[in-house]
Amino acid sequence: MIDFEQIKRKVYRNILEQLPSYLTYHNLAHTEYVMDKAIFLARIEDVSEKELFLLRLAALFHDTGFIENPKNHEEIGCGIARNYLSEDISESDLSKICGMIMATKIPQSPTNQLERIIADADLEYLGTNEFEKQGNKLFDELKHFNPSFSEQAWNELQLTFLEKHEYHTDYCKKFREPKKQANIDSVKEKLDLV
């Protein structure tokens, strides 16, 4: 089996550390956060070591497509993952990795356990105390692409997104959903909807 740390160093050096600074949310720190949360959820879900390895690879590559284009970055990320991994990983495992990367696409529609784990790892922060901080980073990033994007419009977008969002793992349903509801209330307060 290939060495995860070696692949990680290569992807960090060639892609994640090269992402433009205006990507204040979709960056190396976010990738590390998603990898950590994916490992955490995978341990709770009791996945095999091989599945964990594939999950870590999917988390590593899930936003690499931003190096080319924010739109369809998941599809681009699948291509990048295939490019990096095809000599060392079977087509079957590459398909699983791409399935996990695509499971992070909004709206999320994971179809199996590993896809549910990465989908929740990607948006786990919605139900945590990190919500405001991470949200501000995403707002700054979106403003780069649309300088007239207002805080009001951002809060309306966040509220719609939060109300449609669903967690997929039992852990996040139980331990992240209550805080997510509180975060929804805080966004409603900003919009004077309470």
URPETA-V712805 format. One record per residue. RES is the residue in one letter. SS is DSSP state (A for helix, B for strand, O for the rest). OMEGA is omega in radians with two decimals (999 if undefined). Layout:
# URPETA-V712805
[[RES	SS	OMEGA] [RES	SS	OMEGA]]
This chain:
# URPETA-V712805
[[M	O	-3.12] [I	O	-3.11] [D	O	-3.10] [F	A	-3.08] [E	A	3.13] [Q	A	3.09] [I	A	-3.11] [K	A	3.13] [R	A	-3.13] [K	A	-3.13] [V	A	3.07] [Y	A	-3.05] [R	A	-3.01] [N	A	-3.02] [I	O	-2.94] [L	A	3.09] [E	A	-3.14] [Q	A	-3.14] [L	O	-3.12] [P	O	-3.06] [S	O	3.11] [Y	O	3.02] [L	O	-3.06] [T	O	3.11] [Y	O	-3.11] [H	O	-3.04] [N	O	-3.11] [L	A	-3.13] [A	A	3.11] [H	A	3.12] [T	A	3.13] [E	A	3.11] [Y	A	-3.12] [V	A	3.10] [M	A	3.13] [D	A	-3.11] [K	A	3.11] [A	A	3.11] [I	A	3.13] [F	A	-3.12] [L	A	3.14] [A	A	3.12] [R	A	3.11] [I	A	-3.11] [E	A	3.05] [D	O	3.10] [V	O	-3.14] [S	O	3.12] [E	A	3.14] [K	A	3.12] [E	A	3.11] [L	A	3.11] [F	A	3.12] [L	A	3.11] [L	A	3.11] [R	A	3.10] [L	A	3.13] [A	A	3.12] [A	A	3.13] [L	A	-3.05] [F	A	-2.88] [H	O	3.12] [D	O	-3.13] [T	A	3.13] [G	A	3.09] [F	A	3.12] [I	A	3.14] [E	O	-3.04] [N	O	3.10] [P	O	3.11] [K	O	-3.12] [N	O	-3.10] [H	A	3.11] [E	A	3.12] [E	A	3.12] [I	A	3.12] [G	A	3.07] [C	A	3.12] [G	A	3.12] [I	A	3.13] [A	A	3.12] [R	A	-3.13] [N	A	-3.11] [Y	A	-2.90] [L	A	-2.94] [S	O	-3.14] [E	O	-3.01] [D	O	-3.02] [I	O	-3.12] [S	O	3.10] [E	A	3.13] [S	A	3.13] [D	A	3.07] [L	A	3.11] [S	A	3.09] [K	A	3.12] [I	A	3.12] [C	A	3.07] [G	A	3.12] [M	A	3.11] [I	A	-3.12] [M	A	3.12] [A	O	3.10] [T	O	-3.13] [K	O	-3.12] [I	O	-0.06] [P	O	-3.09] [Q	O	3.05] [S	O	3.13] [P	O	-3.06] [T	O	3.12] [N	O	-3.03] [Q	A	-3.10] [L	A	3.09] [E	A	3.09] [R	A	-3.13] [I	A	-3.09] [I	A	3.10] [A	A	3.13] [D	A	3.12] [A	A	-3.10] [D	A	-3.07] [L	A	-3.12] [E	A	-3.08] [Y	A	-3.13] [L	A	-3.12] [G	A	-3.13] [T	O	3.05] [N	O	3.09] [E	O	-3.01] [F	A	-3.08] [E	A	-3.10] [K	A	3.14] [Q	A	3.10] [G	A	3.11] [N	A	3.10] [K	A	3.14] [L	A	3.10] [F	A	3.12] [D	A	3.14] [E	A	-3.13] [L	A	3.11] [K	A	3.10] [H	A	-3.10] [F	A	-3.11] [N	O	-3.03] [P	O	-3.13] [S	O	-3.13] [F	O	-3.03] [S	O	3.08] [E	A	3.09] [Q	A	3.14] [A	A	3.11] [W	A	-3.13] [N	A	3.07] [E	A	3.11] [L	A	3.14] [Q	A	-3.11] [L	A	3.11] [T	A	-3.12] [F	A	-3.12] [L	A	-3.09] [E	A	3.10] [K	A	-3.04] [H	O	3.03] [E	O	2.98] [Y	O	-3.04] [H	O	3.13] [T	O	3.13] [D	A	-3.12] [Y	A	-3.10] [C	A	3.08] [K	A	-3.08] [K	A	-2.96] [F	A	3.13] [R	O	-3.12] [E	A	-3.13] [P	A	3.13] [K	A	3.08] [K	A	3.10] [Q	A	3.08] [A	A	3.11] [N	A	3.05] [I	A	3.13] [D	A	-3.12] [S	A	3.08] [V	A	3.10] [K	A	3.11] [E	A	3.11] [K	A	-3.13] [L	O	-3.10] [D	O	3.14] [L	O	-3.10] [V	O	999]]
